[in-house]
Amino acid sequence: MSDNTNNTVEHKKYILIIEDDKFYDNIFQKKFILAGYDLTIATDGLQGVEQAIQRKPDIILLDLIMPNQDGFETIQKLKANQGLQDVPIIVLSNLGQPSDIEKAKQLGATDYIVKASISLQEVVDKVTEYLAKK
């Protein structure tokens, strides 16, 4: 008989969404909660970094154009924090220029999604795929 004590309570994966657009906040929140995830939404980069330090997320979804601190600076600060360096960051932005994508990846983004080119379900599927690897 094997001991299944570790499998009895499944840990809900925790997603931190850093996004200042209320429309995206609301739809992401509904979709990810329905998919069984725990999440927090931060409305700018400064708040996002603070939230990530307070409670280490399993994955971060990050917009680039935000007040107070943009997504590029946010990636730098997250990756500079030793406790957060291994957290995957998926950039979700309407900036689709190759230079923006390249810059985000050079700074440490795991993936880059142009919001206008992907469905909400595809975003959930991509997050699920990354979290399955953790």
Contacts in CASP RR format, 6 or more apart in sequence:
PFRMAT RR
TARGET T0000
AUTHOR 0000-0000-0000
METHOD contacts of the structure
MODEL  1
MSDNTNNTVEHKKYILIIEDDKFYDNIFQKKFILAGYDLTIATDGLQGVE
QAIQRKPDIILLDLIMPNQDGFETIQKLKANQGLQDVPIIVLSNLGQPSD
IEKAKQLGATDYIVKASISLQEVVDKVTEYLAKK
12 36 0 8 1.000
12 37 0 8 1.000
12 38 0 8 1.000
13 37 0 8 1.000
13 38 0 8 1.000
13 58 0 8 1.000
13 59 0 8 1.000
13 131 0 8 1.000
13 134 0 8 1.000
14 37 0 8 1.000
14 38 0 8 1.000
14 39 0 8 1.000
14 40 0 8 1.000
14 55 0 8 1.000
14 56 0 8 1.000
14 57 0 8 1.000
14 58 0 8 1.000
15 32 0 8 1.000
15 37 0 8 1.000
15 38 0 8 1.000
15 39 0 8 1.000
15 40 0 8 1.000
15 57 0 8 1.000
15 58 0 8 1.000
15 59 0 8 1.000
15 60 0 8 1.000
15 61 0 8 1.000
15 127 0 8 1.000
16 39 0 8 1.000
16 40 0 8 1.000
16 42 0 8 1.000
16 48 0 8 1.000
16 51 0 8 1.000
16 52 0 8 1.000
16 57 0 8 1.000
16 59 0 8 1.000
16 60 0 8 1.000
16 61 0 8 1.000
17 25 0 8 1.000
17 28 0 8 1.000
17 29 0 8 1.000
17 32 0 8 1.000
17 39 0 8 1.000
17 40 0 8 1.000
17 41 0 8 1.000
17 42 0 8 1.000
17 60 0 8 1.000
17 61 0 8 1.000
18 41 0 8 1.000
18 42 0 8 1.000
18 43 0 8 1.000
18 44 0 8 1.000
18 45 0 8 1.000
18 47 0 8 1.000
18 48 0 8 1.000
18 51 0 8 1.000
18 60 0 8 1.000
18 61 0 8 1.000
18 62 0 8 1.000
18 63 0 8 1.000
18 66 0 8 1.000
18 71 0 8 1.000
18 74 0 8 1.000
19 25 0 8 1.000
19 28 0 8 1.000
19 41 0 8 1.000
19 42 0 8 1.000
19 43 0 8 1.000
19 61 0 8 1.000
19 62 0 8 1.000
19 63 0 8 1.000
19 66 0 8 1.000
19 92 0 8 1.000
20 43 0 8 1.000
20 44 0 8 1.000
20 63 0 8 1.000
20 65 0 8 1.000
20 66 0 8 1.000
20 67 0 8 1.000
21 63 0 8 1.000
24 63 0 8 1.000
24 92 0 8 1.000
24 115 0 8 1.000
25 41 0 8 1.000
25 43 0 8 1.000
27 120 0 8 1.000
28 39 0 8 1.000
28 41 0 8 1.000
28 61 0 8 1.000
28 120 0 8 1.000
28 123 0 8 1.000
29 39 0 8 1.000
29 41 0 8 1.000
31 120 0 8 1.000
31 121 0 8 1.000
31 123 0 8 1.000
31 124 0 8 1.000
32 39 0 8 1.000
32 124 0 8 1.000
32 127 0 8 1.000
33 39 0 8 1.000
35 124 0 8 1.000
35 128 0 8 1.000
37 127 0 8 1.000
40 51 0 8 1.000
40 55 0 8 1.000
40 57 0 8 1.000
42 48 0 8 1.000
42 50 0 8 1.000
42 51 0 8 1.000
43 66 0 8 1.000
44 66 0 8 1.000
44 67 0 8 1.000
44 68 0 8 1.000
44 69 0 8 1.000
45 66 0 8 1.000
45 68 0 8 1.000
45 69 0 8 1.000
45 70 0 8 1.000
45 71 0 8 1.000
45 73 0 8 1.000
45 74 0 8 1.000
46 68 0 8 1.000
46 69 0 8 1.000
47 68 0 8 1.000
48 74 0 8 1.000
49 69 0 8 1.000
49 74 0 8 1.000
49 77 0 8 1.000
49 78 0 8 1.000
49 81 0 8 1.000
51 57 0 8 1.000
52 60 0 8 1.000
52 78 0 8 1.000
52 81 0 8 1.000
52 84 0 8 1.000
52 87 0 8 1.000
53 81 0 8 1.000
53 84 0 8 1.000
56 83 0 8 1.000
56 84 0 8 1.000
56 87 0 8 1.000
57 87 0 8 1.000
58 87 0 8 1.000
58 131 0 8 1.000
58 134 0 8 1.000
59 87 0 8 1.000
59 88 0 8 1.000
59 89 0 8 1.000
59 90 0 8 1.000
59 127 0 8 1.000
59 130 0 8 1.000
59 131 0 8 1.000
59 134 0 8 1.000
60 78 0 8 1.000
60 87 0 8 1.000
60 88 0 8 1.000
60 89 0 8 1.000
60 90 0 8 1.000
61 90 0 8 1.000
61 92 0 8 1.000
61 123 0 8 1.000
61 127 0 8 1.000
62 71 0 8 1.000
62 74 0 8 1.000
62 75 0 8 1.000
62 89 0 8 1.000
62 90 0 8 1.000
62 91 0 8 1.000
62 92 0 8 1.000
62 109 0 8 1.000
63 71 0 8 1.000
63 91 0 8 1.000
63 92 0 8 1.000
63 93 0 8 1.000
64 70 0 8 1.000
64 71 0 8 1.000
64 72 0 8 1.000
64 91 0 8 1.000
64 93 0 8 1.000
64 95 0 8 1.000
64 100 0 8 1.000
64 104 0 8 1.000
65 71 0 8 1.000
65 93 0 8 1.000
65 94 0 8 1.000
65 95 0 8 1.000
66 74 0 8 1.000
69 77 0 8 1.000
71 91 0 8 1.000
71 104 0 8 1.000
72 103 0 8 1.000
72 104 0 8 1.000
72 107 0 8 1.000
75 89 0 8 1.000
75 91 0 8 1.000
75 104 0 8 1.000
75 107 0 8 1.000
75 108 0 8 1.000
75 109 0 8 1.000
76 107 0 8 1.000
78 84 0 8 1.000
78 87 0 8 1.000
78 89 0 8 1.000
79 85 0 8 1.000
79 89 0 8 1.000
79 107 0 8 1.000
79 108 0 8 1.000
88 110 0 8 1.000
88 111 0 8 1.000
88 130 0 8 1.000
88 134 0 8 1.000
89 108 0 8 1.000
89 109 0 8 1.000
89 110 0 8 1.000
90 109 0 8 1.000
90 110 0 8 1.000
90 111 0 8 1.000
90 112 0 8 1.000
90 113 0 8 1.000
90 126 0 8 1.000
90 127 0 8 1.000
90 130 0 8 1.000
91 104 0 8 1.000
91 109 0 8 1.000
91 111 0 8 1.000
91 112 0 8 1.000
91 113 0 8 1.000
92 113 0 8 1.000
92 115 0 8 1.000
92 123 0 8 1.000
93 100 0 8 1.000
93 104 0 8 1.000
93 112 0 8 1.000
93 113 0 8 1.000
93 114 0 8 1.000
93 115 0 8 1.000
94 114 0 8 1.000
94 115 0 8 1.000
94 116 0 8 1.000
95 114 0 8 1.000
96 114 0 8 1.000
101 112 0 8 1.000
104 112 0 8 1.000
105 112 0 8 1.000
110 130 0 8 1.000
111 126 0 8 1.000
111 130 0 8 1.000
113 123 0 8 1.000
113 126 0 8 1.000
118 126 0 8 1.000
END
